Amino acid sequence: MANPPKSKFLLLLLTCLFTGTLDAMAAILISYKIPPATIFKFIASGWFGPSAFAGGTEMVLWGLLFHYLIAAIFTIVCFQIYPFMIRLFKNKYLTGVIYGFFIWLIMNYGVLPFTNIHHGTAHINI
């Protein structure tokens, strides 16, 4: 087994990269009919508006940057509040599910309404 990183900063950095990569892979797999470039242009459209879809590689890179930045912020927050949450819920799986729901709430009601992303009617297929 590989040795863990020596510093907390390196551990946090690697965790942020890992989190962002897993989330990006999940988005790509869930939206397998949509090209990955379009997914990241959609993320970039939060800042640049609909013109992001007319852009090229630069908009894909902006989308990747924004995606990893948001993932890093939520990862850092998780590192900070995890000790409190694990004492409160006493179960790491329940803690993860509750934190995931917290992320969903923040993104859908605290972040996305203030972006340039088109806010259509939500449609969920279960």
DOKETI-134802 format. One record per residue: residue number from 1; residue in three letters; x, y, z of N, C-alpha, C, O in turn. Coordinates in steps of 0.1 Angstrom, whole numbers. Each point is the difference from the previous one (the first is absolute). Last residue first. Layout:
BEGIN
(NUM,'ALA',(X,Y,Z),(X,Y,Z),(X,Y,Z),(X,Y,Z))
...
# end
This chain:
BEGIN
(126,'ILE',(-366,92,-124),(5,-10,10),(-2,-14,-6),(3,-10,6))
(125,'ASN',(2,64,-24),(-5,-13,-3),(6,-10,10),(12,0,3))
(124,'ILE',(-23,56,-5),(8,-11,6),(-6,-13,-5),(-12,-2,2))
(123,'HIS',(13,58,-12),(-6,-12,-4),(8,-12,5),(12,-1,-4))
(122,'ALA',(-20,59,9),(7,-12,3),(-8,-12,-3),(-12,-1,2))
(121,'THR',(9,50,-26),(-7,-9,10),(8,-12,2),(5,-7,-10))
(120,'GLY',(24,48,-4),(-12,-6,-5),(-7,-8,11),(5,-1,11))
(119,'HIS',(36,37,-16),(-8,-6,11),(-13,-5,-6),(-10,7,2))
(118,'HIS',(62,5,-21),(-14,1,-3),(-7,-8,11),(3,-11,2))
(117,'ILE',(44,34,8),(-6,-12,-6),(-15,1,-1),(-6,6,9))
(116,'ASN',(39,26,11),(-6,3,-13),(-5,-13,-7),(-4,1,-12))
(115,'THR',(7,7,67),(9,-2,-12),(-8,4,-12),(-12,3,0))
(114,'PHE',(-5,-6,46),(7,12,-2),(10,-1,-12),(9,9,-1))
(113,'PRO',(-37,-46,17),(-9,11,-3),(7,13,-3),(-5,9,-6))
(112,'LEU',(31,-48,19),(-5,0,-14),(-10,11,-3),(0,6,-11))
(111,'VAL',(18,-12,57),(10,4,-10),(-7,1,-14),(1,11,-6))
(110,'GLY',(-26,-22,46),(9,10,4),(10,5,-10),(5,11,0))
(109,'TYR',(-38,-47,-4),(-8,11,5),(9,12,4),(-5,11,2))
(108,'ASN',(22,-53,-21),(-13,2,-7),(-7,13,5),(-8,6,-8))
(107,'MET',(50,-21,27),(2,3,-14),(-13,4,-7),(-1,9,-8))
(106,'ILE',(0,-21,54),(8,12,-2),(1,3,-15),(-1,12,-4))
(105,'LEU',(-20,-52,17),(-8,12,4),(8,13,-4),(-6,9,-5))
(104,'TRP',(29,-50,-1),(-11,2,-10),(-9,12,3),(-3,8,-9))
(103,'ILE',(37,-20,40),(6,5,-12),(-11,3,-11),(0,10,-7))
(102,'PHE',(-14,-32,46),(4,14,3),(6,7,-12),(-4,11,-4))
(101,'PHE',(-4,-57,2),(-13,7,-1),(2,15,3),(-6,9,-7))
(100,'GLY',(43,-37,13),(-4,1,-14),(-13,7,-2),(-1,8,-10))
(99,'TYR',(15,-16,54),(8,10,-6),(-2,2,-15),(-1,11,-6))
(98,'ILE',(-21,-46,29),(-5,14,5),(8,11,-7),(-6,10,-4))
(97,'VAL',(20,-54,-4),(-13,2,-6),(-5,14,3),(-5,7,-8))
(96,'GLY',(44,-21,30),(3,2,-14),(-13,3,-8),(0,9,-8))
(95,'THR',(-3,-21,54),(7,13,-1),(2,3,-15),(-3,12,-4))
(94,'LEU',(-12,-55,14),(-11,10,2),(5,14,-2),(-6,9,-6))
(93,'TYR',(38,-42,5),(-8,-1,-12),(-12,10,1),(-3,7,-10))
(92,'LYS',(33,-12,47),(6,7,-11),(-8,-1,-13),(1,9,-8))
(91,'ASN',(-16,-8,60),(0,-9,-10),(6,7,-13),(-6,9,-4))
(90,'LYS',(-6,13,46),(7,-13,5),(0,-11,-11),(2,-11,3))
(89,'PHE',(-19,60,2),(-8,-11,-6),(6,-14,3),(-7,-10,-1))
(88,'LEU',(26,51,20),(-14,2,1),(-8,-12,-5),(-9,-5,6))
(87,'ARG',(57,7,-8),(-4,-1,14),(-16,1,1),(-6,-6,8))
(86,'ILE',(25,12,-50),(2,-14,4),(-4,-2,15),(-5,-10,3))
(85,'MET',(5,54,-22),(-11,-8,-5),(1,-15,4),(-10,-6,3))
(84,'PHE',(45,37,9),(-13,4,7),(-11,-10,-5),(-8,-5,9))
(83,'PRO',(50,1,-30),(1,-4,14),(-13,3,8),(-4,-8,8))
(82,'TYR',(6,23,-54),(-1,-15,2),(1,-4,14),(-8,-8,5))
(81,'ILE',(13,53,-27),(-11,-3,9),(-2,-15,3),(-8,-4,8))
(80,'GLN',(45,23,-35),(-1,8,12),(-12,-4,9),(2,0,12))
(79,'PHE',(7,-22,-54),(12,-2,9),(-2,8,13),(3,-5,11))
(78,'CYS',(-34,13,-45),(-2,-13,6),(11,-3,10),(-3,-5,11))
(77,'VAL',(7,44,-36),(-11,1,10),(-2,-13,7),(-2,-1,12))
(76,'ILE',(31,0,-48),(6,7,11),(-10,2,11),(3,-2,12))
(75,'THR',(-19,-16,-52),(9,-10,7),(6,7,12),(2,-7,10))
(74,'PHE',(-29,33,-38),(-8,-9,8),(9,-10,7),(-4,-5,11))
(73,'ILE',(25,35,-40),(-6,7,11),(-8,-9,9),(1,0,12))
(72,'ALA',(18,-18,-51),(10,3,10),(-6,7,12),(3,-3,12))
(71,'ALA',(-30,-5,-50),(3,-12,7),(10,2,11),(-1,-6,11))
(70,'ILE',(-7,43,-38),(-12,-3,8),(2,-13,8),(-3,-1,12))
(69,'LEU',(36,12,-43),(0,10,11),(-12,-3,9),(2,1,12))
(68,'TYR',(3,-27,-51),(9,-4,10),(1,10,12),(2,-4,11))
(67,'HIS',(-31,14,-48),(-4,-12,6),(10,-4,11),(-5,-4,11))
(66,'PHE',(15,42,-37),(-11,2,10),(-4,-12,7),(-3,0,12))
(65,'LEU',(36,-5,-45),(5,8,11),(-11,2,10),(2,-2,12))
(64,'LEU',(-14,-19,-52),(8,-9,8),(5,7,13),(0,-5,11))
(63,'GLY',(-22,31,-43),(-9,-9,6),(7,-10,10),(-5,-2,11))
(62,'TRP',(31,30,-39),(-7,8,11),(-9,-9,8),(-1,1,12))
(61,'LEU',(20,-21,-50),(10,2,11),(-6,9,11),(3,-3,12))
(60,'VAL',(-29,-3,-50),(1,-13,7),(10,1,11),(-3,-5,11))
(59,'MET',(-1,42,-38),(-12,-1,8),(0,-13,8),(-4,-1,11))
(58,'GLU',(39,9,-42),(1,9,11),(-12,-1,10),(2,1,12))
(57,'THR',(-1,-24,-55),(8,-6,11),(1,8,13),(0,-5,11))
(56,'GLY',(-35,25,-42),(7,-13,-3),(7,-5,12),(-6,-1,11))
(55,'GLY',(-41,33,-19),(14,0,2),(6,-14,-3),(-7,-9,-3))
(54,'ALA',(-40,20,4),(6,4,-12),(16,-1,0),(6,0,-10))
(53,'PHE',(-33,-7,49),(-2,-11,-9),(6,2,-14),(2,-9,-8))
(52,'ALA',(-2,43,42),(10,-11,3),(-2,-12,-10),(10,-6,-3))
(51,'SER',(-40,44,6),(11,2,-10),(11,-11,3),(8,-2,-9))
(50,'PRO',(-47,9,37),(-2,-9,-11),(11,1,-10),(2,-10,-8))
(49,'GLY',(13,25,56),(-13,0,-6),(-1,-9,-12),(9,-8,-2))
(48,'PHE',(28,16,35),(0,7,-13),(-13,1,-7),(-1,7,-10))
(47,'TRP',(7,-29,53),(7,13,1),(-2,8,-13),(-3,12,1))
(46,'GLY',(-16,-54,2),(-4,6,13),(6,13,2),(-6,9,6))
(45,'SER',(17,-38,-42),(-11,9,-3),(-5,6,13),(-7,10,-1))
(44,'ALA',(40,-44,2),(6,13,-3),(-11,11,-3),(1,11,3))
(43,'ILE',(-14,-56,3),(5,5,12),(6,14,-2),(-3,9,9))
(42,'PHE',(-10,-31,-47),(-12,3,8),(4,6,14),(-6,10,4))
(41,'LYS',(39,-27,-32),(-4,13,-5),(-13,5,7),(-2,11,3))
(40,'PHE',(18,-54,6),(9,10,6),(-3,14,-5),(2,10,7))
(39,'ILE',(-26,-46,-25),(-3,0,15),(9,11,6),(-5,8,8))
(38,'THR',(12,-17,-53),(-12,7,2),(-4,1,15),(-5,10,4))
(37,'ALA',(42,-36,-17),(3,14,-3),(-12,9,3),(1,10,5))
(36,'PRO',(-5,-58,-4),(6,6,12),(3,15,-2),(-2,7,10))
(35,'PRO',(-39,-30,-38),(15,0,0),(6,7,13),(-6,10,4))
(34,'ILE',(-41,-36,-5),(5,13,-2),(15,0,0),(6,-6,9))
(33,'LYS',(-32,-33,1),(-4,4,-14),(5,14,-3),(-1,4,-12))
(32,'TYR',(8,-24,55),(8,-7,-10),(-4,4,-14),(8,-1,-10))
(31,'SER',(-15,15,60),(-5,7,-12),(8,-5,-13),(4,8,-8))
(30,'ILE',(5,-27,50),(-14,2,1),(-6,6,-13),(-11,-3,-4))
(29,'LEU',(58,-2,8),(-7,-13,-2),(-15,1,1),(-7,-6,-8))
(28,'ILE',(34,45,15),(1,-5,-14),(-7,-13,-2),(-6,-2,-10))
(27,'ALA',(7,20,53),(-8,9,-9),(1,-5,-14),(-10,0,-7))
(26,'ALA',(37,-21,39),(-14,-4,2),(-9,9,-9),(-10,-6,-6))
(25,'MET',(56,15,6),(-3,-13,-6),(-15,-4,1),(-6,-5,-9))
(24,'ALA',(21,44,31),(-1,2,-14),(-2,-13,-8),(-8,0,-9))
(23,'ASP',(13,-3,56),(-12,7,-3),(-1,3,-15),(-11,-2,-6))
(22,'LEU',(51,-17,22),(-12,-10,1),(-13,7,-3),(-8,-6,-7))
(21,'THR',(46,34,7),(1,-10,-11),(-12,-10,1),(-6,-3,-10))
(20,'GLY',(11,35,45),(-4,7,-13),(0,-10,-11),(-9,0,-9))
(19,'THR',(25,-16,50),(-15,3,1),(-4,6,-13),(-11,-4,-5))
(18,'PHE',(57,-3,10),(-7,-13,-1),(-16,2,0),(-7,-6,-8))
(17,'LEU',(35,43,15),(2,-4,-14),(-8,-13,-2),(-6,-2,-10))
(16,'CYS',(8,19,54),(-8,9,-9),(1,-5,-15),(-11,0,-6))
(15,'THR',(37,-23,37),(-14,-3,2),(-9,9,-8),(-10,-5,-6))
(14,'LEU',(56,13,6),(-2,-12,-7),(-15,-4,2),(-6,-5,-10))
(13,'LEU',(20,43,34),(1,2,-14),(-3,-12,-9),(-8,0,-9))
(12,'LEU',(10,-5,56),(-11,8,-3),(0,3,-15),(-11,-1,-7))
(11,'LEU',(49,-20,24),(-12,-9,2),(-13,7,-5),(-8,-6,-7))
(10,'LEU',(47,32,10),(1,-9,-11),(-12,-10,0),(-6,-3,-11))
(9,'PHE',(10,32,48),(-3,7,-13),(0,-9,-12),(-9,1,-8))
(8,'LYS',(22,-18,50),(-15,1,-1),(-3,8,-12),(-11,-3,-7))
(7,'SER',(57,-26,8),(-6,12,5),(-15,1,-2),(-6,-7,-9))
(6,'LYS',(32,-31,-5),(6,4,13),(-6,12,6),(-1,2,12))
(5,'PRO',(-23,-42,-44),(8,13,-1),(5,4,14),(-7,-2,10))
(4,'PRO',(0,-50,-16),(-9,12,0),(9,12,-1),(12,0,4))
(3,'ASN',(2,-49,-25),(1,9,13),(-9,12,-2),(0,6,-10))
(2,'ALA',(-11,-53,-15),(8,12,-1),(0,7,13),(-9,0,8))
(1,'MET',(4,-54,-13),(-8,12,0),(9,12,0),(10,1,6))
# end
